[in-house]
Amino acid sequence: VNVGDRWKNLVQITKKHTKDHMLIFNDLHFLMSSLGSKDEDTTRQLVESMQELSKSPGEKQQHSLIKHLGAPLCQALIEYNGGNYDKAVDLIYPIRYQILKIGGSDAQRDLFNQVLIQAAINSDSTHHQNLAR
């Protein structure tokens, strides 16, 4: 769905939460708004702050999930956005059954299944294309 310039309006709201890291689910959606609006600075800040947090996550379960779920999903969205569909599949496919740990509803998390399927369809790899069936 083409949302046009509405990404720019949305990123103005989400960018102030770039370093909140309450739920990985939220972080990923904030990332989508920065990617959609082509706000490279906000994208970089979000990814860097998540990487930093993954080094010493403390006791919060969501923070401990950044390394194995949050970071790969962030990178997959960045790769998908850049047209690197093979890489997006390689990042999402191995963790597809663990995505439920990031929070959000089944319907909300389905977005990541849709990204995986579309990346597989658009991939140059026949193996990836077969995964989309």
FENPELIN-V252063 format. One record per residue. RES is the residue in three letters. PSI is psi in degrees with one decimal (none if undefined). Layout:
# FENPELIN-V252063
res-><RES;RES>
psi-><PSI;PSI>
This chain:
# FENPELIN-V252063
res-><VAL;ASN;VAL;GLY;ASP;ARG;TRP;LYS;ASN;LEU;VAL;GLN;ILE;THR;LYS;LYS;HIS;THR;LYS;ASP;HIS;MET;LEU;ILE;PHE;ASN;ASP;LEU;HIS;PHE;LEU;MET;SER;SER;LEU;GLY;SER;LYS;ASP;GLU;ASP;THR;THR;ARG;GLN;LEU;VAL;GLU;SER;MET;GLN;GLU;LEU;SER;LYS;SER;PRO;GLY;GLU;LYS;GLN;GLN;HIS;SER;LEU;ILE;LYS;HIS;LEU;GLY;ALA;PRO;LEU;CYS;GLN;ALA;LEU;ILE;GLU;TYR;ASN;GLY;GLY;ASN;TYR;ASP;LYS;ALA;VAL;ASP;LEU;ILE;TYR;PRO;ILE;ARG;TYR;GLN;ILE;LEU;LYS;ILE;GLY;GLY;SER;ASP;ALA;GLN;ARG;ASP;LEU;PHE;ASN;GLN;VAL;LEU;ILE;GLN;ALA;ALA;ILE;ASN;SER;ASP;SER;THR;HIS;HIS;GLN;ASN;LEU;ALA;ARG>
psi-><124.9;115.8;2.8;-135.0;-3.5;-22.0;-39.3;-37.0;-41.8;-42.6;-26.5;-29.6;-43.8;-28.2;-28.0;-8.6;12.6;-33.0;14.1;-49.7;49.6;-45.1;138.3;-37.2;-47.1;-46.7;-41.7;-36.4;-34.1;-39.9;-42.2;-38.4;-36.6;-36.5;-44.6;-33.6;-1.3;34.3;85.9;-33.3;-45.8;-39.7;-48.1;-45.5;-42.8;-49.3;-44.3;-41.2;-33.4;-41.4;-41.6;-44.2;-33.4;-20.5;-31.1;78.0;-14.9;-148.8;-6.3;126.0;-43.3;-39.0;-35.7;-18.5;-10.1;-47.4;-45.3;-17.1;-53.0;-50.4;-47.3;-37.4;-39.1;-49.1;-37.4;-41.8;-39.0;-45.0;-44.8;-46.4;-33.0;2.3;11.1;70.9;-36.8;-46.3;-39.5;-44.2;-46.2;-29.9;-40.2;-41.7;-46.3;-21.3;9.6;-32.8;-6.4;-8.6;-25.2;-21.6;-14.3;-9.0;-179.9;169.6;168.0;-44.8;-40.1;-39.2;-17.3;-22.7;-39.9;-31.6;-40.7;-41.0;-44.3;-47.0;-46.9;-39.3;-42.0;-42.4;-41.8;-5.2;153.0;-14.5;126.0;-38.3;-47.4;-42.4;-38.3;-28.3;-26.1;-9.1;none>
